[in-house]
Structure formats: structure tokens, C-alpha cells
Amino acid sequence: MTVEVIVSGLAWMGSGRRSIESTINELLDQARREVLITAYSIGNTSDRIFGTWNKVLDRGVSIQMIVNRLHTQPENVIQELQRLQSIYPFFELY
């Protein structure tokens, strides 16, 4: 099992660290059984990550996701998460 912690913020930019997006995409591409995601906030411009999650789920990899204050996330984000739940029985949202 691989666990990797990634960070964001201006203090880390230019410090030789990879971008969060490339790190997340690499980890998701390597997932074989399950992915556990916790999210504090999911922005309105999340189309690329939803496409990536679709690819992971299409491979049969389960995703368990905990979203802080889900009901306060942008409406389009909530709708997309609910869409994933309706299509994939192994997409669990908390």
C-alpha cells in the first residue's frame, strides 16, 4: 500500500515539488483496488478531476470520498458527485 501526502500553497511553489494535479493523477492512474479521498473544498473548475475519477471508476477501482460540509460545496460539484454515485455502486460519498 502506498500513502503519499501532498501539499499546496504559495510557500511551496518553486521549491522543486511536483504540482498537486500531476501527483494526484499519477496516484489515481496507479490505483488498482481502491482510492480514499478527503476533500475540504472542491472548486467550480473541477471538470478535469471528475474526468479522472470517471476513468478510475470505469476500471472498477472503488472510491470512498469524504467531503467537508458537502452541502456547502458548489451546486455543480454536488450534482456531479451525485451523478457518480448513481452510476457507480462502488463510489461511496460521505
N, C-alpha and C positions, 0 to 999 in steps of 0.2 A: 504494500500500500504506500502511496506517495502522498505526502502532505506538503503543501507549499504555501507560504504566507507571502502575499504581495501587498504593496502599499501604494498610496497615491499622495499627491500634494506637491506644491511648488518647491518645498525643501528637497525633494528627491529628484527633481528634473535635472538632467545633465550630469547626474552622478554615476553614469555608466550602467544604470539599471535599465532593464527592458521595460517597454510600456506595459501597462496593465492589460490592455486589449490583446496584445500578442501573447502574453503569458497565459491569459485565460483561454484563448483559442487553442494554444498548444496543449494545455491540460485537457480541455474538452475533446480534442482530436484523439488523445491517447486513452481516454476513458473506455473501459471495456464492460464494466458491470453497473456502476452507479456513480452519480455525482451528487454531492451535497453542497448546496449553495445557501449562504446567508446574505441578505442584502438590506442595507439601511435605507437606501433610496434608489429607485430606478427612474432615470430621466426619460423625458419625452422622446429623445433621439436614440432610442434603444433598438431600432429596427435590425441592426446588424447582429446584436446578441440574440434576438429572438430567432433569427435565421439560423444561427449557430446551434441554439437549443433544439430547434426542429431537426437538424441533421443528427444530433446526438440521439434524440428520441427515435428517429427513423431507424437508427442502428440497433434499437432495442435496449439501449442503456437507460436505466431508470434515473430520474432526477427527483430529489427531495429538496424543496426550497422553503426557506423561512424568510418572510419579508416583514420588516419592521413596519407596523402600522399600515398594513396592506390597504385598508380602506381610505387612507390619505394619499396614496400614490396617484399619479395622473390617470385619468379615466381610460385613455387608450392603453396604458400599461395593464391596468386591471382587466380590461376586455381581452387583451392578448393572453394573459396568464390563464384566464378562464377558458379561452379557446383551446389552449394547450391541454388543460385538464379534461375538456370534453372529448378530445381526440385520443389522448394517450392515457390509458389507465395507470401507467407506471410513472406519471408526473404527479407528484404529491405537493400540494401547496399549503403552507401553514402561515 
